[in-house]
């Protein structure tokens, strides 16, 4: 059986403690993964300073070039995974095997990661707001006569990763070009992508010491976040709760992303159905940037009906079907629990599952196909923004359609990672721009899941990893050598 080892300072290490992950369809063991205990992780993290020194020996420009090389290596080369070789096609098949993601979606996510790596200079320009990146090499510099100095907040970045979608890994890869080593805890069902990215970086010339890869349990994950200077935690609301008040940890939980249509364009709602549908269903609805709410000032019933009619036609397909849009749940019990949560919400007055009405006798939301559990796309029409299902997010194509007065926007939305506002109303746009609850804002018919590499996604990795200091130097002062 294929075995994935730990990477300790980039070197493979086979642990006596292993976990076997099953193929999502056959339920037969598919891969064996070494596990790191908390003590081993703590011991290795004592050497963070040396890993940082290895990266700091390169300029940002050199690390950007390595990132660009890593992009093509990741997308095209055969790379080691354990003792075996892994071609790009084998990688996509392995991701699909343990997560259920259709091959077409695995490849799209692969391209997303390649895009982030290949456009690393644009990514850093966006994160740093066009800072002269040489300043990070020298420690200080001038921009338009203003002296600037920055210092790293941490010797390394610890990242506790999810299993929902490979594309999420594009968020932490800029750390390498920013000279910050990585300590990665992969998702239990998706060990493949971070391992392949690390191998691509190392083949591109990045020092091996810059990478730690530690499959581990909750205790080990907590050890990584406690003992790295800065961290990122992905997960649902419950799993990231303990880090919510820790300023060292950037939380990536549910997105509650939304599309709103203003009064001025709501009568043209049919023109925007493609954008709304794509925002909900793309990537199998698995991303925090997928829309989970459609908030409109009128025509909510018609919009819900139109979306439901489209989504009722979406059915499970084979993993190698290029038209596949849905991913099965590796654990059927998870799918059943999610469906039960939605059904419980529907028992509260003021909500109805419009897609269930469209499917009729064709079947319910929880659907078994070829021995796998699927949740079929679901549109719920909520009569009030306060309904229990009006602002929920699940890991499949789910969205509520809510009617709300424009004067209640954006306050009624609650915290939202992405808001796509389809409107020309400058007053509404100004309110959205001023809202502290809107993380990313799209004005116009832009899908919520469309990423601009020159824009921060959620938070700002540069500001998370670097701080600006006050800096002055007396006239004529030089650095002693």
C-alpha positions as CSV (number, residue, x, y, z in Angstrom):
1,X,0.0,0.0,0.0
2,X,1.2,3.5,-0.8
3,X,2.7,5.2,2.3
4,X,3.0,9.0,2.8
5,X,5.7,9.9,5.4
6,X,6.1,12.9,7.5
7,X,8.5,15.6,6.3
8,X,10.8,16.8,9.0
9,X,12.8,19.7,7.6
10,X,11.8,18.4,4.2
11,X,13.2,14.9,4.9
12,X,10.8,11.9,4.7
13,X,10.3,10.1,8.1
14,X,8.2,7.0,8.5
15,X,6.4,6.8,11.8
16,X,5.3,3.7,13.6
17,X,1.9,5.3,14.2
18,X,-0.1,5.3,10.9
19,X,-3.6,6.0,9.8
20,X,-5.2,4.3,6.8
21,X,-7.6,6.3,4.6
22,X,-10.2,4.5,2.5
23,X,-11.2,5.0,-1.1
24,X,-14.5,7.0,-0.9
25,X,-16.3,4.5,-3.2
26,X,-15.0,1.1,-2.4
27,X,-14.3,1.8,1.3
28,X,-11.1,-0.3,0.9
29,X,-7.9,1.1,2.5
30,X,-6.3,3.3,-0.2
31,X,-3.3,5.0,1.5
32,X,-1.3,4.7,4.7
33,X,-0.2,8.0,6.3
34,X,2.5,8.4,9.0
35,X,1.3,10.3,12.1
36,X,3.2,12.7,14.2
37,X,2.7,12.9,17.9
38,X,2.8,16.1,19.9
39,X,6.2,15.4,21.4
40,X,7.8,15.0,18.0
41,X,6.3,18.1,16.7
42,X,7.3,20.1,19.7
43,X,10.9,18.8,19.4
44,X,11.1,19.7,15.7
45,X,9.7,23.2,16.2
46,X,12.6,24.0,18.5
47,X,14.6,24.4,15.3
48,X,12.4,27.1,13.7
49,X,15.1,29.7,13.6
50,X,17.4,27.6,11.4
51,X,14.6,27.0,8.9
52,X,14.0,30.8,8.8
53,X,17.7,31.4,8.2
54,X,17.7,29.0,5.3
55,X,14.9,31.0,3.6
56,X,16.2,34.4,4.5
57,X,19.4,33.6,2.6
58,X,17.5,34.2,-0.6
59,X,16.0,37.4,-1.9
60,X,12.3,37.8,-2.4
61,X,12.9,38.1,-6.1
62,X,14.8,34.7,-6.1
63,X,12.0,33.1,-4.1
64,X,9.4,34.5,-6.6
65,X,11.3,32.9,-9.4
66,X,11.3,29.6,-7.5
67,X,7.6,29.9,-7.0
68,X,7.1,30.4,-10.7
69,X,9.2,27.3,-11.4
70,X,7.3,25.4,-8.8
71,X,4.0,26.2,-10.6
72,X,5.0,24.3,-13.7
73,X,6.6,21.5,-11.7
74,X,3.4,21.1,-9.6
75,X,1.2,21.1,-12.8
76,X,3.4,19.0,-15.1
77,X,6.1,16.9,-13.4
78,X,6.3,13.5,-11.8
79,X,7.0,14.1,-8.2
80,X,7.7,11.7,-5.3
81,X,4.9,10.7,-3.0
82,X,6.4,8.3,-0.4
83,X,8.4,5.8,-2.4
84,X,6.4,6.1,-5.5
85,X,6.2,8.6,-8.4
86,X,3.2,10.8,-8.8
87,X,2.2,12.2,-12.2
88,X,-0.3,15.1,-12.4
89,X,-3.0,12.6,-13.5
90,X,-2.2,10.2,-10.7
91,X,-2.4,13.1,-8.3
92,X,-5.9,14.0,-9.5
93,X,-7.0,10.4,-9.2
94,X,-5.6,10.2,-5.7
95,X,-7.4,13.4,-4.6
96,X,-10.6,12.1,-6.1
97,X,-10.2,8.7,-4.4
98,X,-10.1,9.9,-0.8
99,X,-12.2,13.1,-1.1
100,X,-14.8,12.1,-3.7
101,X,-14.0,15.2,-5.7
102,X,-14.7,14.5,-9.4
103,X,-11.6,14.5,-11.6
104,X,-12.7,17.6,-13.5
105,X,-12.9,19.6,-10.3
106,X,-9.6,18.2,-9.0
107,X,-7.9,19.4,-12.2
108,X,-9.5,22.8,-11.9
109,X,-8.3,23.2,-8.4
110,X,-4.8,22.1,-9.6
111,X,-4.9,24.9,-12.1
112,X,-5.9,27.4,-9.4
113,X,-2.9,26.4,-7.4
114,X,-0.6,26.7,-10.5
115,X,-2.1,30.1,-11.1
116,X,-1.3,31.3,-7.6
117,X,2.3,30.1,-7.8
118,X,2.9,31.4,-11.4
119,X,1.6,34.8,-10.5
120,X,3.4,35.1,-7.2
121,X,4.7,38.6,-7.9
122,X,1.2,39.9,-8.5
123,X,0.0,38.1,-5.4
124,X,2.7,39.7,-3.3
125,X,2.0,43.1,-4.9
126,X,-1.6,42.8,-3.9
127,X,-0.8,41.6,-0.3
128,X,1.8,44.3,0.3
129,X,-0.1,47.1,-1.6
130,X,2.7,47.4,-4.1
131,X,5.5,47.6,-1.5
132,X,9.0,47.6,-2.9
133,X,9.7,43.9,-2.1
134,X,13.5,44.6,-1.8
135,X,12.6,46.3,1.5
136,X,12.0,42.8,2.9
137,X,15.6,41.8,1.9
138,X,17.2,44.9,3.4
139,X,14.9,45.3,6.3
140,X,14.3,49.0,5.4
141,X,14.0,51.3,2.5
142,X,12.3,54.4,1.1
143,X,9.1,54.8,-1.0
144,X,8.5,58.2,-2.4
145,X,10.7,59.7,0.3
146,X,9.1,57.8,3.2
147,X,11.3,55.5,5.2
148,X,9.8,52.0,5.8
149,X,11.0,49.1,7.8
150,X,9.3,45.7,8.3
151,X,10.2,42.7,10.5
152,X,8.7,39.1,10.6
153,X,6.3,38.4,13.4
154,X,7.3,34.7,13.4
155,X,10.0,32.2,12.5
156,X,7.4,30.0,10.8
157,X,3.8,29.7,9.8
158,X,1.7,26.8,11.1
159,X,-1.2,25.8,9.0
160,X,-4.0,23.4,10.0
161,X,-5.5,22.4,6.7
162,X,-9.0,21.1,5.6
163,X,-10.0,18.3,3.3
164,X,-12.8,20.1,1.4
165,X,-11.1,21.4,-1.7
166,X,-7.5,21.5,-3.0
167,X,-7.8,25.1,-4.2
168,X,-7.7,26.4,-0.6
169,X,-3.9,25.6,-0.6
170,X,-3.3,28.6,-2.8
171,X,-3.8,30.8,0.3
172,X,-0.7,29.7,2.2
173,X,1.8,29.3,-0.6
174,X,2.9,33.0,-0.7
175,X,4.6,32.4,2.7
176,X,7.6,30.9,1.0
177,X,8.2,34.0,-1.1
178,X,7.8,36.1,2.0
179,X,10.7,34.1,3.6
180,X,8.5,32.3,6.2
181,X,9.0,28.5,6.6
182,X,5.9,26.3,6.7
183,X,4.7,23.8,9.2
184,X,1.7,22.0,7.6
185,X,-0.9,19.7,9.1
186,X,-2.8,18.2,6.2
187,X,-6.5,17.4,6.2
188,X,-7.3,13.8,7.1
189,X,-8.8,12.9,3.7
190,X,-6.6,15.2,1.6
191,X,-2.9,14.6,2.3
192,X,-2.0,14.9,-1.4
193,X,-2.0,18.5,-2.3
194,X,0.2,20.0,0.4
195,X,2.7,17.2,0.0
196,X,2.9,17.7,-3.8
197,X,3.2,21.5,-3.4
198,X,6.1,21.0,-1.0
199,X,7.8,18.6,-3.4
200,X,7.4,21.1,-6.2
201,X,8.9,23.9,-4.1
202,X,11.9,21.8,-3.2
203,X,12.5,20.7,-6.8
204,X,12.4,24.4,-7.7
205,X,15.3,25.1,-5.3
206,X,13.6,26.2,-2.1
207,X,15.6,24.8,0.9
208,X,14.2,21.6,2.3
209,X,14.6,23.0,5.9
210,X,11.7,25.4,5.1
211,X,9.1,22.6,5.2
212,X,7.5,20.5,7.9
213,X,4.6,18.2,7.0
214,X,2.9,16.6,10.0
215,X,-0.2,14.5,9.6
216,X,-1.5,14.4,13.1
217,X,-4.6,14.5,15.4
218,X,-6.2,17.3,17.3
219,X,-3.4,17.4,19.9
220,X,-0.7,17.6,17.3
221,X,-2.6,20.3,15.4
222,X,-2.9,22.4,18.6
223,X,0.8,21.9,19.2
224,X,1.6,23.4,15.8
225,X,-0.6,26.4,16.3
226,X,0.7,27.0,19.9
227,X,4.4,26.7,19.0
228,X,4.7,28.5,15.6
229,X,4.8,32.3,15.8
230,X,1.8,32.7,13.5
231,X,-0.9,30.2,12.4
232,X,-3.8,29.7,10.1
233,X,-6.6,27.4,11.1
234,X,-9.2,26.1,8.6
235,X,-12.4,24.4,9.8
236,X,-16.0,24.6,10.8
237,X,-17.2,27.0,13.5
238,X,-16.8,24.5,16.3
239,X,-13.2,23.3,15.4
240,X,-11.8,26.9,15.2
241,X,-13.6,28.2,18.2
242,X,-10.7,27.7,20.6
243,X,-8.5,30.0,18.5
244,X,-11.0,32.7,17.9
245,X,-9.5,35.1,20.5
246,X,-5.8,34.3,19.7
247,X,-4.5,37.1,17.6
248,X,-1.6,34.9,16.4
249,X,-4.1,32.7,14.5
250,X,-5.9,33.6,11.4
251,X,-9.2,31.8,11.2
252,X,-10.7,30.5,8.0
253,X,-14.1,29.1,9.0
254,X,-17.5,29.3,7.2
255,X,-17.7,32.1,4.7
256,X,-21.5,32.8,4.6
257,X,-20.9,34.4,1.2
258,X,-23.9,36.1,-0.5
259,X,-25.3,37.6,-3.6
260,X,-27.5,40.6,-3.3
261,X,-29.5,42.4,-6.0
262,X,-30.4,46.0,-5.4
263,X,-33.7,47.7,-6.1
264,X,-32.4,49.3,-9.3
265,X,-31.7,45.9,-11.0
266,X,-34.0,43.5,-9.3
267,X,-36.6,43.5,-12.1
268,X,-33.8,42.2,-14.4
269,X,-33.1,39.2,-12.1
270,X,-33.3,36.7,-14.9
271,X,-30.2,38.2,-16.5
272,X,-28.1,37.2,-13.4
273,X,-29.2,33.6,-12.9
274,X,-26.0,32.2,-14.5
275,X,-23.8,34.2,-12.1
276,X,-26.0,33.2,-9.1
277,X,-26.1,29.5,-10.0
278,X,-22.3,29.4,-10.6
279,X,-21.6,31.1,-7.3
280,X,-23.6,28.4,-5.5
281,X,-22.7,25.2,-7.4
282,X,-19.1,25.6,-8.7
283,X,-16.5,23.3,-7.2
284,X,-19.3,21.2,-5.8
285,X,-20.3,24.0,-3.4
286,X,-17.4,23.0,-1.2
287,X,-15.7,26.4,-0.8
288,X,-16.2,29.2,1.7
289,X,-16.4,31.5,-1.3
290,X,-19.5,29.6,-2.7
291,X,-22.6,31.7,-2.2
292,X,-24.9,30.3,0.6
293,X,-27.4,33.1,0.4
294,X,-29.2,35.1,-2.2
295,X,-30.7,38.3,-0.7
296,X,-33.0,40.3,-2.9
297,X,-35.5,43.2,-2.4
298,X,-38.2,41.6,-4.6
299,X,-39.0,38.6,-6.7
300,X,-37.6,36.1,-4.1
301,X,-40.2,33.4,-4.9
302,X,-39.5,33.6,-8.7
303,X,-35.7,33.5,-8.2
304,X,-36.0,30.5,-5.8
305,X,-38.2,28.7,-8.3
306,X,-35.8,29.4,-11.2
307,X,-32.7,28.3,-9.3
308,X,-34.5,25.2,-8.0
309,X,-35.6,24.2,-11.5
310,X,-31.9,24.4,-12.7
311,X,-30.5,22.5,-9.7
312,X,-33.1,19.8,-9.8
313,X,-31.5,18.7,-13.0
314,X,-28.0,18.2,-11.4
315,X,-27.4,14.6,-10.6
316,X,-24.4,12.5,-9.4
317,X,-22.1,11.4,-12.2
318,X,-19.0,9.2,-12.4
319,X,-15.7,10.6,-11.1
320,X,-14.3,10.7,-14.6
321,X,-17.3,12.4,-16.2
322,X,-16.4,15.9,-17.5
323,X,-19.9,17.1,-16.7
324,X,-19.7,16.0,-13.0
325,X,-20.6,18.9,-10.6
326,X,-21.2,17.1,-7.3
327,X,-18.9,15.3,-4.9
328,X,-20.0,12.4,-2.7
329,X,-19.3,12.5,1.0
330,X,-16.5,10.2,2.0
331,X,-18.5,9.6,5.3
332,X,-22.1,8.9,4.6
333,X,-23.0,9.7,8.2
334,X,-21.8,13.3,7.7
335,X,-24.2,13.7,4.7
336,X,-27.0,12.2,6.7
337,X,-26.4,14.6,9.6
338,X,-26.3,17.6,7.4
339,X,-29.5,16.6,5.7
340,X,-31.2,16.2,9.1
341,X,-30.0,19.6,10.2
342,X,-31.7,21.2,7.1
343,X,-34.9,19.2,7.7
344,X,-34.9,20.4,11.3
345,X,-34.6,24.0,10.1
346,X,-37.5,23.4,7.7
347,X,-39.7,22.5,10.6
348,X,-39.6,26.1,11.7
349,X,-42.3,28.1,10.0
350,X,-41.3,30.3,7.2
351,X,-39.0,28.1,5.0
352,X,-39.5,25.6,2.3
353,X,-37.2,23.4,0.3
354,X,-38.0,24.5,-3.3
355,X,-35.7,22.0,-5.0
356,X,-37.5,19.1,-3.2
357,X,-40.7,20.3,-4.7
358,X,-39.1,20.4,-8.2
359,X,-37.6,16.9,-7.9
360,X,-40.9,15.5,-6.6
361,X,-40.8,11.7,-6.9
362,X,-37.3,11.7,-8.3
363,X,-35.9,11.5,-4.8
364,X,-34.9,13.4,-1.7
365,X,-31.9,15.6,-0.8
366,X,-29.9,12.7,0.6
367,X,-29.2,10.5,-2.4
368,X,-27.3,7.2,-2.7
369,X,-25.7,6.5,-6.0
370,X,-23.1,3.7,-6.8
371,X,-22.7,3.0,-3.0
372,X,-21.9,6.7,-2.3
373,X,-23.9,9.3,-0.3
374,X,-24.6,12.6,-2.1
375,X,-26.5,15.7,-1.0
376,X,-28.3,17.1,-4.0
377,X,-28.3,20.9,-4.6
378,X,-30.8,22.6,-2.3
379,X,-32.5,26.0,-2.5
380,X,-34.5,27.0,0.5
381,X,-36.9,30.0,0.4
382,X,-36.8,31.8,3.7
383,X,-39.5,34.2,4.5
384,X,-37.4,36.2,7.0
385,X,-33.7,37.0,7.5
386,X,-34.1,35.7,11.1
387,X,-35.0,32.2,10.0
388,X,-32.6,29.5,11.2
389,X,-31.7,28.6,7.6
390,X,-31.4,32.1,6.2
391,X,-27.7,32.4,7.1
392,X,-26.3,28.8,7.1
393,X,-23.6,27.2,5.1
394,X,-23.0,23.5,4.3
395,X,-20.4,21.6,2.3
396,X,-22.5,21.1,-0.8
397,X,-24.5,23.4,-3.1
398,X,-27.0,25.0,-0.6
399,X,-28.4,28.5,-0.6
400,X,-31.2,30.3,1.0
401,X,-33.2,32.9,-0.9
402,X,-34.3,35.8,1.4
403,X,-36.3,38.9,0.6
404,X,-35.2,42.0,2.5
405,X,-35.8,45.7,2.3
406,X,-32.8,47.6,0.8
407,X,-32.8,49.9,3.8
408,X,-31.9,46.8,5.9
409,X,-28.7,46.1,3.9
410,X,-26.0,45.5,4.6
411,X,-26.7,45.1,8.4
412,X,-29.1,42.2,7.9
413,X,-26.5,40.2,6.1
414,X,-24.3,39.4,9.1
415,X,-20.6,38.5,8.6
416,X,-19.9,37.6,5.0
417,X,-16.6,36.5,3.5
418,X,-17.7,37.6,0.0
419,X,-20.6,39.8,-1.1
420,X,-21.4,40.2,-4.8
421,X,-23.7,43.2,-5.0
422,X,-25.5,43.5,-8.4
423,X,-26.4,47.1,-8.3
424,X,-25.6,50.6,-9.7
425,X,-27.0,52.3,-6.6
426,X,-24.1,54.4,-5.2
427,X,-25.8,54.8,-1.8
428,X,-26.0,51.0,-1.4
429,X,-22.5,50.6,-2.6
430,X,-21.2,53.2,-0.2
431,X,-22.9,51.3,2.7
432,X,-21.4,48.1,1.7
433,X,-17.9,49.7,1.4
434,X,-18.3,51.1,4.9
435,X,-19.5,47.8,6.4
436,X,-17.1,46.0,8.7
437,X,-19.0,42.7,8.1
438,X,-18.1,42.4,4.4
439,X,-14.6,41.0,3.9
440,X,-14.5,40.9,0.1
441,X,-16.8,43.0,-2.1
442,X,-17.7,42.5,-5.8
443,X,-19.7,45.2,-7.5
444,X,-21.6,43.9,-10.5
445,X,-22.3,40.4,-11.9
446,X,-19.1,38.7,-10.6
447,X,-19.4,35.2,-9.2
448,X,-18.5,35.1,-5.5
449,X,-15.9,32.4,-6.2
450,X,-13.9,34.4,-8.7
451,X,-10.5,35.1,-7.2
452,X,-8.3,38.0,-8.2
453,X,-4.7,37.1,-7.4
454,X,-3.8,40.8,-6.8
455,X,-6.4,40.9,-4.0
456,X,-6.2,39.4,-0.5
457,X,-8.6,36.5,-0.1
458,X,-9.5,36.4,3.5
459,X,-7.4,38.5,5.8
460,X,-3.9,39.5,4.6
461,X,-1.1,37.0,4.8
462,X,1.6,39.7,4.6
463,X,0.1,41.7,7.4
464,X,-0.3,38.5,9.4
465,X,3.4,37.6,8.9
466,X,5.1,41.0,9.0
467,X,4.8,44.2,11.1
468,X,6.0,47.7,10.3
469,X,8.4,49.3,12.8
470,X,9.3,52.9,13.3
471,X,12.8,53.4,11.8
472,X,15.1,56.4,11.8
473,X,18.8,56.7,11.0
474,X,21.0,59.7,11.8
475,X,22.6,61.5,8.9
476,X,25.9,59.9,8.0
477,X,25.3,56.9,10.1
478,X,26.5,53.6,8.5
479,X,26.1,50.0,9.3
480,X,29.2,48.5,11.1
481,X,30.7,45.5,9.4
